[in-house]
Amino acid sequence: MATSYKKLWKLLIDKDMKKKELAQKANVSQYTINKLNRGENVTTETLEKICTALDCKIDDIIEFTNDEQ
């Protein structure tokens, strides 16, 4: 299984928000945003902060895909 944050990036576009603004609003580092951008794993605490900042649910920002895709 691979982690995809495409939903998160689409949500940011819909909310007209930059990644830097998300980092500030969710109180996460730019390094964490970069990890998300590369599809790397982050803690559930980080995902919770992002969901709180964007007023959304976890399945609005993340999805799991087959490694083959």
N, C-alpha and C positions, 0 to 999 in steps of 0.2 A: 504494500500500500504506500502511496505517495500522498503528501499533503499539498493541497492547492489553496492559495489565498486569492484566487482570481475574483471571487465574490467580494472580498474586502476591497480590492482596488476598484471594482465597479461601483461599490457603495460609496467610496470616496468621491468618485466622479459624479455620482448622482447628488451627493451632498455638496459638491463644489468645494472640496476640502483637499488640501495638499498633504503629502505624507509628513512633512515637517509640522504642520498644524496638528495632525493626529498624534504625533509623538508628544507634543506639548500638552494637548488636551487629555491624553490618556496617561501622562506622566511615565512614558517609557523612553528609552534612549534611542538615538538615531541608529546605533548598532543593532538594536532589536528590530527596528523597521527594516534595516538592510537584510537581516536574517529572514524576515517575512517575505521580502522581495525575492530572495533566492529560494523560497520554498522550504527553508530549514525549520526544524522544530523549535518551538518556544514553550515556555511554561503555561500552564492553564491560568495561572495568576495574571500573566501578561494578556492572554486572550480575554479574561474577565475585565481587565482594565479597559481594553479596546471596546468591548461590548458596552460597558457602562458609558464610555465617552461618546459612543455613536448611538446609544439608546437602541440596541439591537440584540438579537439572540445569537448564540454561537454558530448556529447553522446558517446565519446570514453572512458570515465572513470566512468560513472554512468548509472545505469538502475533501473527502478522501477519494483518490482515484487509483486505478490499477497502475502498477509500475510500467506496464507495457505501453500506456498511452503517451 
